[in-house]
Amino acid sequence: MKFGVVIFPGSNCDRDVSMVTRGILGQPTRMVWHQDTDIDDLDVIILPGGFSYGDYLRCGAVARFSPVMRSIVQHVAAGKYVLGICNGFQILTEAGLLPGALIRNRDLHFICDQVYVRVEHNQSLWTKHYQPHQVICLPIAHGEGNYYADEDTLKKLEDNGQILFRYCSENGDISPQYNPNGSCHNIAGIINERGNVLGMMPHPERASDVLLGFTDGKALFEALIS
Amino acid sequence: MFDQSRLFMTQKFQSRIYITLRPSVLDTAGVAIETGLHQLGYQGVENVRIGKYIELVLTAKDAQEADAQLHQMCQQLLANPVIENYRFEFTPL
């Protein structure tokens, strides 16, 4: 698997991602500048966290029009894989590659924390190395992570099994008090209908190295290369 | 003075664009401001909604083209139709 990590002006998790894909998993990884359009050689594109274009107007609103995004739309249409983490998730919703939108956190604060997330099922490429309803611990760091979609869209996401991760308690309870940012249905990560695009607010790349204390995110990347 | 806009039959429009969260979206910042206004004694305040206001000058062939372009700009970039509504007005400069 060849990975590409997109760098927008203001991305700040790009090296964290390549540290996992190249450094820990030993996979060929290429950094892709947002002006590049030739990404045919890549199997998996990762849109990293950060504050692309200063998050001006709305998070991800300007990044969506970067030249590389046109190639990423074709990459997705060809059935190849795209993972958007945090700001990357916001960009994917702005680009219409994933439904819904990410709005200000319920309590208006930027949240930097470690939270429990429940893996909803393992019938996707991304979660096949987890157990259904397995509770994992991942870092979050965002001000606009409150997932919003209208009722029809939420029903579709539920019915199609497109929700892969939900905020929960240590025991997997998804009651509202375990929802850090007010997301509809406690949503932390979703896939598109085809399943080749995943967007998630938690940072699996920051939980993949034993040196950082926890490794619950590593199985997501390992699933891609197995 | 040579007026280029007459030669090319174009006109400048001062445009004012208002973007608001759709009623179905909870405006948490609006709720916080509403609480602040209540604490100041303005008990009659309700439904505080915070939006964005954008001004721009647009050169277009005529008012019809300006209107069409502003709609496109709002739909493509200035507003996110999933969560926001927009309206605008413009006047010839």
Contacts between the chains, C-beta under 8 A, distances in Angstrom:
chain1	res1	chain2	res2	distance
A	57	B	52	7.9
A	57	B	77	7.3
A	57	B	78	7.2
A	58	B	80	5.9
A	61	B	77	6.4
A	61	B	80	7.0
A	62	B	77	7.8
A	65	B	77	7.2
A	93	B	82	7.4
A	94	B	80	6.8
A	99	B	82	7.9
A	100	B	82	6.4
A	101	B	80	5.8
A	101	B	82	4.3
A	101	B	83	4.7
A	103	B	21	7.9
A	103	B	25	6.6
A	103	B	83	6.0
A	104	B	28	5.5
A	104	B	29	6.3
A	105	B	28	7.5
A	106	B	26	7.7
A	106	B	28	5.7
A	107	B	28	7.2
A	108	B	28	5.5
A	108	B	29	6.2
A	108	B	32	6.2
A	146	B	28	8.0
A	148	B	25	6.0
A	148	B	82	7.4
A	148	B	83	6.0
A	149	B	82	7.3
A	150	B	24	6.8
A	150	B	82	7.9
A	182	B	26	7.5
A	182	B	28	7.4
